[in-house]
Amino acid sequence: MIPSQLQSYCGGASRVEAEGVTIGAVFDDLDRRFPGLKFRVIDEQDRVRRHMRVFVGGEAACDMAAAIADGAELMIFGALSGG
């Protein structure tokens, strides 16, 4: 699942498919297909950026080396702000 603020990287899609055996590999696949998407979510030290959240199977995920099951759903959320 792609949050609205990143959908411009994916041609407006809110859901896309990706491949990879780890969370980091899934982001690498997404970045090959949608350049710039990974950088908006993952920093240069392979950490989830402070204003972003990643969930796999409903659980918060921050370890890019963590395995991801075939068919699992990875969801990306962006922080909302306002006053």
N, CA, C and O atoms as CSV, one atom per row, in Angstrom:
chain,resi,resn,atom,element,x,y,z
A,1,MET,N,N,0.850,-1.175,0.000
A,1,MET,CA,C,0.000,0.000,0.000
A,1,MET,C,C,0.896,1.238,0.000
A,1,MET,O,O,1.834,1.347,0.790
A,2,ILE,N,N,0.587,2.159,-0.898
A,2,ILE,CA,C,1.385,3.369,-1.072
A,2,ILE,C,C,0.596,4.562,-0.523
A,2,ILE,O,O,-0.545,4.771,-0.934
A,3,PRO,N,N,1.170,5.348,0.391
A,3,PRO,CA,C,0.435,6.508,0.915
A,3,PRO,C,C,0.272,7.577,-0.160
A,3,PRO,O,O,1.049,7.639,-1.113
A,4,SER,N,N,-0.734,8.405,0.003
A,4,SER,CA,C,-1.069,9.390,-1.028
A,4,SER,C,C,0.111,10.288,-1.379
A,4,SER,O,O,0.272,10.658,-2.542
A,5,GLN,N,N,0.945,10.647,-0.396
A,5,GLN,CA,C,2.045,11.564,-0.694
A,5,GLN,C,C,3.143,10.919,-1.541
A,5,GLN,O,O,4.027,11.625,-2.027
A,6,LEU,N,N,3.110,9.595,-1.730
A,6,LEU,CA,C,4.107,8.916,-2.560
A,6,LEU,C,C,3.514,8.328,-3.841
A,6,LEU,O,O,4.241,7.748,-4.648
A,7,GLN,N,N,2.233,8.469,-4.030
A,7,GLN,CA,C,1.600,7.858,-5.198
A,7,GLN,C,C,2.062,8.472,-6.515
A,7,GLN,O,O,1.948,7.832,-7.560
A,8,SER,N,N,2.576,9.684,-6.487
A,8,SER,CA,C,3.083,10.292,-7.729
A,8,SER,C,C,4.289,9.521,-8.262
A,8,SER,O,O,4.557,9.552,-9.463
A,9,TYR,N,N,5.021,8.828,-7.381
A,9,TYR,CA,C,6.161,8.012,-7.814
A,9,TYR,C,C,5.695,6.741,-8.518
A,9,TYR,O,O,6.460,6.121,-9.258
A,10,CYS,N,N,4.441,6.356,-8.288
A,10,CYS,CA,C,3.918,5.089,-8.803
A,10,CYS,C,C,2.826,5.319,-9.846
A,10,CYS,O,O,1.962,4.465,-10.045
A,11,GLY,N,N,2.865,6.454,-10.497
A,11,GLY,CA,C,1.859,6.734,-11.517
A,11,GLY,C,C,0.465,6.854,-10.948
A,11,GLY,O,O,-0.515,6.613,-11.652
A,12,GLY,N,N,0.360,7.226,-9.673
A,12,GLY,CA,C,-0.945,7.413,-9.040
A,12,GLY,C,C,-1.511,6.176,-8.385
A,12,GLY,O,O,-2.602,6.222,-7.818
A,13,ALA,N,N,-0.787,5.064,-8.451
A,13,ALA,CA,C,-1.292,3.814,-7.867
A,13,ALA,C,C,-1.214,3.853,-6.341
A,13,ALA,O,O,-0.241,4.346,-5.770
A,14,SER,N,N,-2.245,3.329,-5.697
A,14,SER,CA,C,-2.237,3.233,-4.240
A,14,SER,C,C,-1.762,1.852,-3.779
A,14,SER,O,O,-1.438,1.652,-2.609
A,15,ARG,N,N,-1.729,0.912,-4.711
A,15,ARG,CA,C,-1.245,-0.442,-4.417
A,15,ARG,C,C,-0.410,-0.915,-5.593
A,15,ARG,O,O,-0.797,-0.750,-6.750
A,16,VAL,N,N,0.726,-1.499,-5.292
A,16,VAL,CA,C,1.594,-2.075,-6.318
A,16,VAL,C,C,2.130,-3.396,-5.786
A,16,VAL,O,O,2.096,-3.654,-4.583
A,17,GLU,N,N,2.623,-4.222,-6.691
A,17,GLU,CA,C,3.240,-5.477,-6.282
A,17,GLU,C,C,4.744,-5.335,-6.376
A,17,GLU,O,O,5.258,-4.607,-7.225
A,18,ALA,N,N,5.450,-6.037,-5.496
A,18,ALA,CA,C,6.906,-6.010,-5.500
A,18,ALA,C,C,7.410,-7.377,-5.078
A,18,ALA,O,O,6.682,-8.172,-4.483
A,19,GLU,N,N,8.678,-7.636,-5.399
A,19,GLU,CA,C,9.289,-8.912,-5.054
A,19,GLU,C,C,10.466,-8.684,-4.127
A,19,GLU,O,O,11.085,-7.620,-4.136
A,20,GLY,N,N,10.769,-9.702,-3.320
A,20,GLY,CA,C,11.925,-9.646,-2.440
A,20,GLY,C,C,11.737,-10.584,-1.270
A,20,GLY,O,O,10.614,-10.814,-0.821
A,21,VAL,N,N,12.841,-11.128,-0.773
A,21,VAL,CA,C,12.757,-12.049,0.363
A,21,VAL,C,C,12.969,-11.329,1.697
A,21,VAL,O,O,12.728,-11.895,2.763
A,22,THR,N,N,13.428,-10.064,1.622
A,22,THR,CA,C,13.535,-9.240,2.823
A,22,THR,C,C,12.796,-7.922,2.575
A,22,THR,O,O,12.468,-7.587,1.437
A,23,ILE,N,N,12.545,-7.196,3.636
A,23,ILE,CA,C,11.877,-5.900,3.474
A,23,ILE,C,C,12.751,-4.981,2.620
A,23,ILE,O,O,12.243,-4.265,1.757
A,24,GLY,N,N,14.062,-5.000,2.859
A,24,GLY,CA,C,14.961,-4.173,2.068
A,24,GLY,C,C,14.936,-4.540,0.593
A,24,GLY,O,O,14.995,-3.663,-0.269
A,25,ALA,N,N,14.850,-5.828,0.298
A,25,ALA,CA,C,14.790,-6.276,-1.101
A,25,ALA,C,C,13.492,-5.821,-1.763
A,25,ALA,O,O,13.482,-5.487,-2.948
A,26,VAL,N,N,12.417,-5.809,-1.013
A,26,VAL,CA,C,11.147,-5.313,-1.559
A,26,VAL,C,C,11.290,-3.828,-1.904
A,26,VAL,O,O,10.840,-3.386,-2.961
A,27,PHE,N,N,11.922,-3.058,-1.001
A,27,PHE,CA,C,12.118,-1.629,-1.301
A,27,PHE,C,C,13.063,-1.441,-2.482
A,27,PHE,O,O,12.873,-0.522,-3.278
A,28,ASP,N,N,14.079,-2.298,-2.609
A,28,ASP,CA,C,14.972,-2.212,-3.771
A,28,ASP,C,C,14.191,-2.463,-5.054
A,28,ASP,O,O,14.383,-1.762,-6.047
A,29,ASP,N,N,13.309,-3.463,-5.037
A,29,ASP,CA,C,12.486,-3.751,-6.216
A,29,ASP,C,C,11.567,-2.573,-6.517
A,29,ASP,O,O,11.417,-2.174,-7.672
A,30,LEU,N,N,10.957,-2.021,-5.479
A,30,LEU,CA,C,10.090,-0.850,-5.694
A,30,LEU,C,C,10.881,0.300,-6.286
A,30,LEU,O,O,10.386,1.004,-7.166
A,31,ASP,N,N,12.117,0.501,-5.811
A,31,ASP,CA,C,12.913,1.626,-6.288
A,31,ASP,C,C,13.364,1.422,-7.738
A,31,ASP,O,O,13.496,2.395,-8.481
A,32,ARG,N,N,13.602,0.174,-8.149
A,32,ARG,CA,C,13.938,-0.089,-9.546
A,32,ARG,C,C,12.764,0.286,-10.452
A,32,ARG,O,O,12.946,0.834,-11.538
A,33,ARG,N,N,11.573,-0.020,-9.984
A,33,ARG,CA,C,10.380,0.225,-10.807
A,33,ARG,C,C,9.839,1.638,-10.647
A,33,ARG,O,O,9.247,2.194,-11.572
A,34,PHE,N,N,10.046,2.213,-9.468
A,34,PHE,CA,C,9.522,3.552,-9.176
A,34,PHE,C,C,10.641,4.384,-8.538
A,34,PHE,O,O,10.649,4.593,-7.325
A,35,PRO,N,N,11.593,4.862,-9.368
A,35,PRO,CA,C,12.766,5.566,-8.831
A,35,PRO,C,C,12.402,6.710,-7.878
A,35,PRO,O,O,11.517,7.520,-8.154
A,36,GLY,N,N,13.111,6.745,-6.756
A,36,GLY,CA,C,12.921,7.793,-5.765
A,36,GLY,C,C,12.002,7.395,-4.626
A,36,GLY,O,O,12.025,8.023,-3.567
A,37,LEU,N,N,11.196,6.363,-4.824
A,37,LEU,CA,C,10.244,5.950,-3.780
A,37,LEU,C,C,10.971,5.505,-2.516
A,37,LEU,O,O,10.624,5.938,-1.418
A,38,LYS,N,N,11.974,4.644,-2.661
A,38,LYS,CA,C,12.687,4.125,-1.486
A,38,LYS,C,C,13.293,5.256,-0.666
A,38,LYS,O,O,13.194,5.260,0.561
A,39,PHE,N,N,13.924,6.221,-1.345
A,39,PHE,CA,C,14.586,7.309,-0.631
A,39,PHE,C,C,13.607,8.118,0.209
A,39,PHE,O,O,13.994,8.681,1.233
A,40,ARG,N,N,12.368,8.184,-0.202
A,40,ARG,CA,C,11.357,8.933,0.565
A,40,ARG,C,C,10.932,8.181,1.827
A,40,ARG,O,O,10.345,8.773,2.733
A,41,VAL,N,N,11.226,6.878,1.889
A,41,VAL,CA,C,10.794,6.059,3.031
A,41,VAL,C,C,11.979,5.610,3.884
A,41,VAL,O,O,11.887,5.577,5.111
A,42,ILE,N,N,13.095,5.262,3.230
A,42,ILE,CA,C,14.264,4.692,3.898
A,42,ILE,C,C,15.442,5.665,3.768
A,42,ILE,O,O,15.717,6.167,2.678
A,43,ASP,N,N,16.130,5.926,4.872
A,43,ASP,CA,C,17.252,6.869,4.794
A,43,ASP,C,C,18.541,6.172,4.343
A,43,ASP,O,O,18.536,4.985,4.017
A,44,GLU,N,N,19.639,6.927,4.331
A,44,GLU,CA,C,20.913,6.418,3.828
A,44,GLU,C,C,21.503,5.323,4.717
A,44,GLU,O,O,22.390,4.591,4.278
A,45,GLN,N,N,21.034,5.199,5.944
A,45,GLN,CA,C,21.497,4.154,6.865
A,45,GLN,C,C,20.520,2.971,6.920
A,45,GLN,O,O,20.555,2.179,7.861
A,46,ASP,N,N,19.669,2.857,5.931
A,46,ASP,CA,C,18.667,1.786,5.852
A,46,ASP,C,C,17.709,1.785,7.030
A,46,ASP,O,O,17.286,0.728,7.498
A,47,ARG,N,N,17.370,2.969,7.504
A,47,ARG,CA,C,16.373,3.101,8.573
A,47,ARG,C,C,15.128,3.762,8.000
A,47,ARG,O,O,15.202,4.596,7.098
A,48,VAL,N,N,13.988,3.370,8.545
A,48,VAL,CA,C,12.740,4.008,8.142
A,48,VAL,C,C,12.786,5.457,8.620
A,48,VAL,O,O,13.068,5.718,9.789
A,49,ARG,N,N,12.514,6.383,7.730
A,49,ARG,CA,C,12.544,7.803,8.086
A,49,ARG,C,C,11.537,8.104,9.203
A,49,ARG,O,O,10.518,7.427,9.343
A,50,ARG,N,N,11.846,9.124,9.983
A,50,ARG,CA,C,11.036,9.462,11.165
A,50,ARG,C,C,9.578,9.727,10.838
A,50,ARG,O,O,8.702,9.397,11.637
A,51,HIS,N,N,9.305,10.301,9.713
A,51,HIS,CA,C,7.927,10.657,9.367
A,51,HIS,C,C,7.202,9.552,8.596
A,51,HIS,O,O,6.094,9.757,8.101
A,52,MET,N,N,7.834,8.387,8.499
A,52,MET,CA,C,7.227,7.268,7.768
A,52,MET,C,C,7.092,6.061,8.690
A,52,MET,O,O,7.815,5.939,9.679
A,53,ARG,N,N,6.166,5.179,8.359
A,53,ARG,CA,C,5.993,3.918,9.073
A,53,ARG,C,C,5.784,2.816,8.047
A,53,ARG,O,O,5.125,3.005,7.024
A,54,VAL,N,N,6.366,1.655,8.352
A,54,VAL,CA,C,6.239,0.487,7.480
A,54,VAL,C,C,5.660,-0.640,8.323
A,54,VAL,O,O,6.107,-0.879,9.444
A,55,PHE,N,N,4.671,-1.326,7.782
A,55,PHE,CA,C,4.040,-2.454,8.459
A,55,PHE,C,C,4.039,-3.656,7.525
A,55,PHE,O,O,3.799,-3.531,6.324
A,56,VAL,N,N,4.310,-4.817,8.100
A,56,VAL,CA,C,4.218,-6.075,7.351
A,56,VAL,C,C,3.308,-6.991,8.157
A,56,VAL,O,O,3.585,-7.290,9.319
A,57,GLY,N,N,2.241,-7.426,7.544
A,57,GLY,CA,C,1.290,-8.285,8.241
A,57,GLY,C,C,0.710,-7.621,9.491
A,57,GLY,O,O,0.413,-8.301,10.473
A,58,GLY,N,N,0.551,-6.319,9.457
A,58,GLY,CA,C,-0.020,-5.593,10.584
A,58,GLY,C,C,0.962,-5.257,11.686
A,58,GLY,O,O,0.595,-4.596,12.656
A,59,GLU,N,N,2.203,-5.698,11.558
A,59,GLU,CA,C,3.231,-5.424,12.579
A,59,GLU,C,C,4.196,-4.359,12.067
A,59,GLU,O,O,4.599,-4.379,10.904
A,60,ALA,N,N,4.562,-3.433,12.947
A,60,ALA,CA,C,5.545,-2.411,12.578
A,60,ALA,C,C,6.851,-3.087,12.193
A,60,ALA,O,O,7.294,-4.031,12.848
A,61,ALA,N,N,7.456,-2.598,11.134
A,61,ALA,CA,C,8.706,-3.175,10.639
A,61,ALA,C,C,9.731,-2.068,10.467
A,61,ALA,O,O,9.447,-1.048,9.839
A,62,CYS,N,N,10.907,-2.258,11.015
A,62,CYS,CA,C,11.964,-1.258,10.848
A,62,CYS,C,C,13.297,-1.901,10.460
A,62,CYS,O,O,14.247,-1.185,10.144
A,63,ASP,N,N,13.389,-3.230,10.478
A,63,ASP,CA,C,14.614,-3.940,10.127
A,63,ASP,C,C,14.553,-4.334,8.650
A,63,ASP,O,O,13.783,-5.211,8.260
A,64,MET,N,N,15.370,-3.677,7.846
A,64,MET,CA,C,15.340,-3.935,6.409
A,64,MET,C,C,15.833,-5.342,6.067
A,64,MET,O,O,15.568,-5.839,4.972
A,65,ALA,N,N,16.551,-5.991,6.998
A,65,ALA,CA,C,17.050,-7.354,6.757
A,65,ALA,C,C,16.025,-8.417,7.135
A,65,ALA,O,O,16.241,-9.604,6.890
A,66,ALA,N,N,14.912,-7.996,7.730
A,66,ALA,CA,C,13.889,-8.957,8.152
A,66,ALA,C,C,13.258,-9.637,6.944
A,66,ALA,O,O,12.987,-9.007,5.922
A,67,ALA,N,N,13.033,-10.935,7.088
A,67,ALA,CA,C,12.408,-11.707,6.008
A,67,ALA,C,C,10.947,-11.297,5.846
A,67,ALA,O,O,10.279,-10.889,6.796
A,68,ILE,N,N,10.487,-11.420,4.624
A,68,ILE,CA,C,9.085,-11.144,4.344
A,68,ILE,C,C,8.538,-12.349,3.577
A,68,ILE,O,O,9.141,-12.807,2.606
A,69,ALA,N,N,7.412,-12.845,4.020
A,69,ALA,CA,C,6.831,-14.048,3.416
A,69,ALA,C,C,6.261,-13.740,2.033
A,69,ALA,O,O,5.786,-12.635,1.768
A,70,ASP,N,N,6.319,-14.730,1.173
A,70,ASP,CA,C,5.731,-14.601,-0.153
A,70,ASP,C,C,4.243,-14.295,0.002
A,70,ASP,O,O,3.533,-14.995,0.724
A,71,GLY,N,N,3.787,-13.281,-0.655
A,71,GLY,CA,C,2.381,-12.905,-0.600
A,71,GLY,C,C,2.019,-11.969,0.545
A,71,GLY,O,O,0.872,-11.535,0.653
A,72,ALA,N,N,2.993,-11.653,1.406
A,72,ALA,CA,C,2.721,-10.742,2.525
A,72,ALA,C,C,2.438,-9.338,2.001
A,72,ALA,O,O,2.900,-8.958,0.925
A,73,GLU,N,N,1.680,-8.583,2.769
A,73,GLU,CA,C,1.367,-7.212,2.399
A,73,GLU,C,C,2.240,-6.261,3.199
A,73,GLU,O,O,2.245,-6.289,4.430
A,74,LEU,N,N,2.979,-5.418,2.484
A,74,LEU,CA,C,3.801,-4.378,3.107
A,74,LEU,C,C,3.058,-3.064,2.914
A,74,LEU,O,O,2.698,-2.703,1.794
A,75,MET,N,N,2.835,-2.363,3.999
A,75,MET,CA,C,2.099,-1.100,3.939
A,75,MET,C,C,3.018,0.029,4.376
A,75,MET,O,O,3.756,-0.098,5.353
A,76,ILE,N,N,2.967,1.124,3.651
A,76,ILE,CA,C,3.756,2.310,3.958
A,76,ILE,C,C,2.780,3.405,4.367
A,76,ILE,O,O,1.799,3.673,3.673
A,77,PHE,N,N,3.062,4.029,5.494
A,77,PHE,CA,C,2.229,5.140,5.957
A,77,PHE,C,C,3.106,6.365,6.166
A,77,PHE,O,O,4.241,6.263,6.631
A,78,GLY,N,N,2.570,7.505,5.821
A,78,GLY,CA,C,3.249,8.758,6.073
A,78,GLY,C,C,2.560,9.502,7.190
A,78,GLY,O,O,1.344,9.421,7.362
A,79,ALA,N,N,3.367,10.236,7.954
A,79,ALA,CA,C,2.818,11.008,9.065
A,79,ALA,C,C,1.961,12.149,8.528
A,79,ALA,O,O,2.249,12.711,7.472
A,80,LEU,N,N,0.931,12.475,9.247
A,80,LEU,CA,C,0.082,13.613,8.928
A,80,LEU,C,C,0.400,14.717,9.911
A,80,LEU,O,O,0.708,14.458,11.074
A,81,SER,N,N,0.326,15.919,9.451
A,81,SER,CA,C,0.543,17.043,10.370
A,81,SER,C,C,-0.446,18.138,10.018
A,81,SER,O,O,-1.064,18.136,8.953
A,82,GLY,N,N,-0.567,19.023,10.897
A,82,GLY,CA,C,-1.484,20.126,10.680
A,82,GLY,C,C,-1.862,20.746,12.009
A,82,GLY,O,O,-1.383,20.318,13.060
A,83,GLY,N,N,-2.670,21.696,11.969
A,83,GLY,CA,C,-3.026,22.348,13.226
A,83,GLY,C,C,-4.466,22.696,13.294
A,83,GLY,O,O,-4.920,23.252,14.294
